[in-house]
Amino acid sequence: MTALKFTVGTHNLHDAAGKPTIFADLQVFTEAVPAKIRARLRGTPFRMAVCHQQRDLVVVWDRRVFRRQRLVRLRYAKYVDGWAKVTPNRGTFTVPLIHRKTGRKIRVNAEHRINAAFKPFIRGEASFRANKWSAHTKGTLGIMRRQDKAGHLVLSAGDDNTPRGVHAYPGWNEAGDHFDRIGSNARLSHADELSREGSDHPRIRATLTEEKP
């Protein structure tokens, strides 16, 4: 018997180029401009959380389906210090939510891992990029394991800059087959690649389903 079911999506907005859209119950935006997302959500039942340590990470949710878990703070774990003309700061932003209908506690992890971290290392800095991608990946997976051990529904998403044939979330359920991925300890199905909406990345959407034990 199904305990809960909702859609989840992720979209790299390519800074100001992409158009924020509402295409899932729960969404992670990377390379986001928070003001543009806030304007898009005005007058809708959707709410947002912005990572103040890395403002291009934004999590959006339908408040009819979820609510913020109060008294649990937003968290940010930084894995890459910015390097001028190479990479901005990069880390994993965690938002605690509760599924209204079931009371299930959810941890949403938004991330944007460093790019060009695999051969042929088209941006240069091969060792730096590979090492930082691995460190960020290891860090996110560690966060997910701790959340899972605590009994939460775990959801991670974003632009993981992961090439085809490589898992961004090994050992977890995963949707997406290129840079942008969704990972969870619940089942992910009906994964779709949607239009780009002005970005250089397509939107990714999947259905998350968790069965009752």
C-alpha positions in Angstrom: 0.0 0.0 0.0 1.4 3.4 -1.0 2.3 5.7 1.9 3.2 8.8 -0.2 3.7 9.8 -3.8 4.8 13.0 -5.3 6.8 14.4 -8.2 10.3 15.8 -7.9 12.3 17.8 -10.4 15.6 19.6 -10.9 16.7 22.3 -13.3 20.0 24.2 -13.9 18.8 27.6 -14.9 22.1 28.7 -16.4 22.1 31.9 -14.3 19.8 34.5 -15.8 19.3 32.7 -19.1 16.8 30.1 -17.9 13.1 30.7 -17.1 12.0 29.3 -13.7 8.9 27.1 -14.1 6.7 25.0 -11.8 6.9 21.5 -13.1 7.0 19.3 -9.9 5.7 19.2 -6.4 9.3 19.5 -5.1 12.0 21.2 -7.1 15.8 21.9 -6.8 17.2 24.8 -8.9 20.9 25.3 -9.5 22.6 28.3 -11.1 19.5 30.1 -9.9 18.7 33.8 -9.5 16.5 33.7 -6.3 14.6 37.0 -7.2 13.4 35.5 -10.5 12.2 32.3 -8.8 10.5 34.4 -6.1 8.7 36.5 -8.7 7.5 33.3 -10.5 6.1 31.8 -7.3 4.2 34.9 -6.3 0.5 34.2 -6.0 1.0 30.4 -6.1 1.0 27.8 -3.3 4.7 27.2 -3.7 7.4 28.3 -1.2 11.2 28.4 -1.5 14.3 28.2 0.6 17.5 29.9 -0.6 21.0 28.8 0.5 22.5 31.9 1.9 26.1 30.5 1.7 25.6 29.6 -2.0 22.7 31.6 -3.3 22.4 29.8 -6.6 20.9 26.8 -4.8 17.2 27.1 -4.3 14.6 24.5 -3.1 10.9 25.0 -4.0 8.0 23.0 -2.7 4.2 23.0 -2.8 3.0 24.0 0.6 -0.2 22.0 0.1 1.9 18.9 0.0 4.8 19.8 2.3 5.6 22.1 5.2 8.9 23.2 6.6 10.0 21.3 9.6 10.3 24.0 12.2 12.9 23.9 14.9 15.2 22.1 12.4 17.6 24.5 10.8 18.7 24.6 7.2 22.2 23.2 6.8 25.0 23.7 4.3 28.2 21.7 4.0 30.9 23.3 1.8 33.2 21.1 -0.2 34.9 23.4 -2.6 36.4 26.9 -1.8 35.9 29.3 -4.7 38.8 29.9 -7.1 38.6 32.9 -9.4 37.9 32.0 -13.1 37.8 28.3 -12.1 34.9 27.6 -9.8 32.6 29.2 -7.3 32.1 27.8 -3.8 30.3 24.5 -3.9 28.5 22.5 -1.3 25.3 20.7 -0.3 22.2 22.6 1.0 19.7 20.6 3.1 16.1 21.6 3.7 14.0 19.7 6.2 10.4 19.2 5.1 7.4 17.2 6.4 4.9 15.5 4.1 1.6 16.9 5.3 -0.6 13.9 4.6 1.6 11.3 6.3 3.8 13.3 8.6 6.9 11.7 7.0 10.1 13.7 7.6 12.0 14.5 4.4 15.5 15.8 3.9 16.1 17.5 0.6 19.7 17.9 -0.4 20.4 20.4 -3.2 23.9 20.4 -4.8 25.9 21.5 -7.9 29.1 19.6 -8.1 32.2 21.0 -10.0 32.2 20.6 -13.8 34.7 19.1 -16.2 35.9 16.6 -13.5 36.2 13.7 -15.9 38.4 13.0 -19.0 39.1 14.8 -21.3 39.1 17.6 -18.6 38.1 20.2 -21.1 38.4 23.1 -18.6 41.9 22.1 -17.3 42.9 21.8 -13.6 42.4 18.0 -14.0 43.6 16.9 -10.6 41.8 19.7 -8.8 38.5 19.1 -10.5 38.5 15.3 -10.1 39.5 15.6 -6.5 36.9 18.2 -5.6 34.1 16.3 -7.5 35.0 13.2 -5.6 35.1 15.0 -2.2 31.7 16.6 -2.9 30.2 13.3 -3.9 31.6 11.5 -0.9 30.3 14.3 1.3 26.8 14.2 -0.1 26.6 10.4 0.1 27.7 10.6 3.7 24.9 13.1 4.5 22.4 10.9 2.8 23.6 7.8 4.8 23.2 9.8 8.1 19.7 11.0 7.1 18.7 7.5 6.1 20.0 6.1 9.4 17.9 8.7 11.2 14.8 7.3 9.5 14.1 10.1 7.1 13.0 10.0 3.5 16.1 11.2 1.7 16.1 13.1 -1.6 19.1 14.6 -3.3 19.0 16.5 -6.6 20.8 19.0 -8.7 23.5 19.4 -11.4 25.9 16.7 -10.4 28.0 17.2 -13.5 28.1 13.4 -13.9 28.8 12.0 -17.3 26.7 9.3 -18.9 27.5 5.8 -17.5 28.6 7.1 -14.1 26.3 7.1 -11.1 25.9 10.3 -9.1 24.3 8.4 -6.2 25.7 4.9 -6.2 23.8 2.6 -3.9 20.7 4.7 -4.1 17.7 4.9 -6.4 18.6 7.4 -9.2 16.9 9.2 -12.0 18.5 11.0 -14.9 21.4 9.8 -17.1 23.6 12.9 -17.7 24.7 16.0 -15.7 21.5 16.5 -13.7 20.4 13.7 -11.4 17.9 12.8 -8.7 18.7 10.3 -5.9 16.6 8.9 -3.1 16.1 6.0 -0.7 12.5 5.8 -2.1 11.5 4.5 -5.5 11.9 6.8 -8.5 9.9 6.2 -11.6 8.6 7.9 -14.8 11.8 9.9 -15.2 11.3 12.5 -17.9 13.6 15.0 -19.7 11.6 18.1 -20.3 12.2 21.3 -22.3 15.1 23.6 -21.4 13.2 26.8 -20.9 16.0 29.0 -22.1 18.7 27.1 -20.2 21.4 24.9 -21.6 20.1 22.1 -19.4 16.8 20.3 -19.8 14.5 20.0 -16.8 14.4 16.5 -15.1 11.4 15.2 -13.4 10.6 11.9 -11.7 7.9 10.4 -9.5 8.9 9.4 -6.0 6.9 6.6 -4.3 7.4 5.2 -0.8 5.5 2.1 0.2 4.2 1.5 3.7 6.4 -1.1 5.5 
